[in-house]
Amino acid sequence: MSVLANLHYLIHWPTQGGYNFVSGPLADITLITAFSSALYLWLRKHNCHVHRCLRLAWHPHPVHGHPVCKKHHPEGHGVRA
């Protein structure tokens, strides 16, 4: 009998005005989306601008100024931080 009562509660929990949904899963979905998008934008800005290179880049290219990794920098491994 308690299983049916719990099942009834789980099925009908958003019927009380939706407060449980707004303060529960919707808030979690919003926070996860905001964090993951901020992380994606940070990685997109700081990774090497050579196609399909996922290395973090901290060295501006002397010609166009975009950040590139040591492997794709024209001066090679002689670049210092």
C-alpha positions in Angstrom: 0.0 0.0 0.0 2.8 2.4 0.8 4.3 1.7 -2.7 1.1 2.9 -4.3 1.0 6.0 -2.1 4.6 6.8 -3.1 3.8 6.2 -6.7 0.8 8.4 -6.6 3.0 11.2 -5.0 5.6 10.8 -7.7 3.1 11.0 -10.5 1.2 14.0 -9.2 3.9 16.1 -7.5 3.8 18.9 -10.1 0.1 19.5 -9.6 0.6 21.8 -6.6 1.2 24.9 -8.8 4.5 23.7 -10.3 6.6 25.0 -7.4 8.4 21.7 -6.9 9.4 21.7 -10.6 10.6 25.3 -10.6 12.7 24.9 -7.4 13.9 21.4 -8.2 14.9 20.0 -11.6 14.4 23.3 -13.5 16.9 25.1 -11.2 19.4 22.2 -11.7 18.9 22.2 -15.4 19.5 26.0 -15.5 22.7 25.8 -13.4 24.1 22.9 -15.4 23.4 24.7 -18.6 25.0 27.9 -17.4 28.1 26.2 -16.1 28.6 24.0 -19.2 28.1 26.9 -21.6 30.6 29.1 -19.6 33.1 26.3 -19.6 32.6 25.8 -23.4 33.1 29.5 -24.1 36.2 29.7 -22.0 37.7 26.6 -23.7 36.7 27.9 -27.1 38.5 31.2 -26.5 41.7 29.8 -25.0 42.3 26.7 -27.2 44.5 26.7 -30.3 42.9 28.3 -33.3 44.3 25.6 -35.7 41.4 23.4 -36.9 41.0 20.3 -34.7 43.8 21.2 -32.3 42.4 21.0 -28.7 45.5 22.2 -26.9 45.2 25.2 -24.6 46.9 28.2 -26.3 48.6 31.1 -24.6 50.9 32.4 -27.4 49.6 35.0 -29.9 50.5 34.3 -33.5 52.8 37.1 -34.8 50.9 37.5 -38.1 47.2 37.4 -37.1 47.3 37.6 -33.3 45.1 34.5 -32.7 46.2 32.3 -29.9 48.1 29.2 -31.0 49.8 26.4 -29.1 53.6 25.8 -29.1 53.3 23.2 -31.8 51.6 25.5 -34.3 53.6 28.7 -33.4 56.0 29.7 -36.2 58.9 29.9 -33.7 58.2 26.4 -32.5 59.2 25.3 -29.1 61.4 28.4 -28.5 58.3 30.3 -27.3 58.4 31.1 -23.6 55.4 31.9 -21.4 
